[in-house]
Each structure stands twice: as structure tokens, then as C-alpha cells.
Amino acid sequence: MNKELISLFQRVESKVIQTTGIKQLFHTNQEEAVDARTILIYILSEQGLTDTQIAELTNLTRQGVNKLKNSVRYRKRKFSFISDLQQIRNEL
């Protein structure tokens, strides 16, 4: 895995944790954690990473990454999701 991709992942993950306050992004299915995971995956995808690359970095399946990425349109109905996403985008 490319060091630049790992660095990008760590930077975005850190910002998501800082903004959402969710420390365990990948070990729980609480709604807030799933929203935080979705934000992480969505931003990485916007940065040009493929589903396969994101899957390798997050230890999720490629299909799981794709499912979360596709759920963004539904999650954008929640104010907290939109607010966190916008704040993270602005800080990156």
C-alpha cells in the first residue's frame, strides 16, 4: 500500500474521530459510528481512492465499502451527518 494513501487515510480518519467524537469507527454498529464510517469512506472516495483501496485501508469488504458509499444519499437527510461532513471537508 502506498505511503501517501495511508497518510491520507490516517489524516481523514483522525479528522472524522475528532469531529464526530466516535473513537471506535469499525467495532460497533451504533448509528453514530456507522455515520462516521460512511463519512470517512465518502471523503476518501471523493479524494479518488477506489473501493478496493478503501477496503484494504479499513479492513472492510469492497462490497461493504460500496454499500456505505451508496447510503450517503439517505444519510444526507440527517442534519448531524451533513454538519459533520461539511465541517470535515472544510478542515481538510
HELIX and SHEET records of a PDB file:
HELIX    1   1 LYS A    3  THR A   20  1                                  18    
HELIX    2   2 GLU A   31  GLU A   46  1                                  16    
HELIX    3   3 ASP A   51  THR A   58  1                                   8    
HELIX    4   4 ARG A   62  ASN A   70  1                                   9    
HELIX    5   5 VAL A   72  ARG A   75  1                                   4    
HELIX    6   6 PHE A   79  GLU A   91  1                                  13    
END                                                                             
